[in-house]
Amino acid sequence: MSGTGTPQLQPAELTHLRTTAADLRVAIVASRWHETVMDGLITGAERFLNQVSPAEVNIYRAPGSFELPVISAHAVEHHEAVIALGVVIRGGTPHFEYVCQAATDGLASLAVTSRTPIGFGLLTCDTEDQALARAGLAGSTEDKGFEAAHAAIAAAAEIARVTA
């Protein structure tokens, strides 16, 4: 079941993340496709970031999800954490698989090679209703933008702990 096992943000963790985030420049790289879903994902990411108050937040818009890795690659040069947000909804052609795989592989490879945490907020859904359910909108059952932002900042905090 989707959403099962989502970690809950505890007060002690939030305090720790605020300390880490205070020095971070964070980029949100978000696709333009599926405007309603994307508005929800961006708002969710911003909601989390408002809780931890990073030093700087910049939003960059990708034409589509396929372009998330290349724009994120430029963002990691100037930011300590990136939140990649997008949505791909299955159609009747293999296009879905190609875009999802390329974006996923590109972001994963970038995170490892750049050693920069990238919050993975790419929704890969069969239907628009599934995307809306995950977008953090009123009536949504999940908030994947919030979760992706949490993942990026929590990873940055662990990296800081590992490298201290």
C-alpha positions in Angstrom: 0.0 0.0 0.0 1.4 3.4 -1.0 2.3 5.6 2.0 2.7 2.7 4.4 5.8 3.1 6.5 6.3 6.8 5.9 8.6 8.1 8.7 7.1 10.6 11.1 9.0 13.8 11.8 9.8 13.8 15.6 10.5 17.1 17.5 14.1 16.1 18.2 14.7 15.4 14.5 13.1 18.7 13.5 15.5 20.5 15.9 18.5 18.7 14.5 17.3 19.4 10.9 16.9 23.1 11.7 20.5 23.3 12.8 21.7 21.6 9.6 19.4 23.6 7.3 20.5 26.9 8.7 23.6 26.8 6.5 22.1 25.1 3.4 21.3 26.6 0.0 18.4 24.5 -1.3 17.1 24.2 -4.8 13.7 23.0 -5.8 13.8 21.8 -9.4 10.2 21.2 -10.5 8.6 20.1 -13.8 6.0 22.3 -15.5 3.7 19.4 -16.7 0.5 18.8 -14.8 0.2 22.2 -13.2 -2.2 21.3 -10.4 -0.1 18.3 -9.2 3.1 20.3 -9.5 1.6 23.2 -7.5 0.8 20.8 -4.7 4.3 19.2 -4.8 6.0 22.6 -4.6 3.8 23.8 -1.8 4.5 20.6 0.1 8.3 21.0 -0.3 8.0 24.7 0.8 5.9 23.7 3.8 8.7 21.4 5.0 11.4 23.9 4.3 9.5 26.6 6.2 9.8 24.3 9.2 13.6 24.0 9.0 14.4 27.5 7.6 17.4 26.9 5.2 19.7 29.8 4.5 18.4 30.1 0.9 15.7 28.4 -1.3 15.6 28.8 -5.0 13.0 27.3 -7.4 13.9 26.4 -10.9 11.3 25.0 -13.4 12.1 22.2 -15.8 10.1 21.9 -19.1 9.2 18.3 -18.1 10.4 15.5 -15.9 12.9 14.3 -18.5 14.8 17.5 -17.9 15.0 17.3 -14.1 18.4 15.6 -14.1 20.2 18.2 -16.3 18.7 21.2 -14.4 19.5 19.5 -11.1 23.1 18.9 -12.3 23.5 22.7 -12.6 21.7 23.3 -9.3 24.1 21.0 -7.3 27.0 23.3 -8.3 25.4 26.1 -6.3 23.3 24.3 -3.6 23.9 21.8 -0.9 20.6 20.0 -1.4 18.2 19.6 -4.3 14.6 18.6 -4.3 13.5 17.2 -7.7 9.8 17.3 -8.3 7.9 16.0 -11.3 5.0 13.8 -12.4 4.7 11.4 -15.3 1.3 9.8 -16.0 1.1 6.6 -18.0 -0.3 6.9 -21.5 -0.8 4.4 -24.2 2.8 4.3 -25.5 6.2 3.3 -24.0 7.0 7.0 -23.5 6.1 6.7 -19.8 8.8 4.0 -19.2 11.5 5.9 -21.0 10.9 9.2 -19.2 10.5 7.6 -15.8 13.7 5.5 -16.2 15.7 8.4 -17.7 14.7 10.8 -14.9 15.2 8.3 -12.1 18.6 7.1 -13.4 19.8 10.6 -14.0 18.8 11.9 -10.6 20.3 8.8 -8.8 23.5 9.0 -10.7 23.8 12.8 -10.1 23.2 12.3 -6.4 26.1 9.8 -6.1 28.6 11.5 -8.4 28.0 15.0 -7.1 27.7 13.7 -3.5 24.7 16.1 -3.1 21.5 14.9 -1.5 18.6 15.0 -4.0 15.1 14.5 -2.6 13.3 12.3 -5.1 9.8 13.7 -5.7 9.0 12.2 -9.1 5.5 10.8 -9.2 5.2 7.9 -11.6 1.5 7.2 -11.8 -0.9 5.2 -13.9 -3.7 7.8 -13.6 -4.1 11.5 -12.8 -6.2 10.5 -9.8 -3.2 8.7 -8.4 -1.0 11.8 -8.9 -3.6 14.0 -7.2 -3.7 11.7 -4.3 0.0 12.1 -3.7 0.3 15.8 -4.4 -0.4 17.1 -0.9 -3.5 19.0 -2.0 -6.7 19.3 0.0 -8.1 15.7 -0.1 -4.8 14.1 -1.0 -3.8 11.1 1.0 0.0 11.8 0.7 2.3 14.8 0.4 5.2 13.7 -1.7 6.6 17.2 -2.0 6.9 17.4 1.7 8.5 14.0 1.9 11.0 14.7 -0.8 12.1 17.9 1.0 12.4 16.0 4.2 14.5 13.4 2.5 16.9 15.9 1.0 17.4 17.8 4.3 17.7 14.6 6.4 20.3 13.3 4.0 22.2 16.5 4.2 22.1 16.3 8.0 23.5 12.7 7.9 26.2 13.7 5.5 27.2 16.5 7.8 27.4 14.0 10.7 29.4 11.4 8.6 31.9 14.1 7.5 32.3 15.8 10.8 
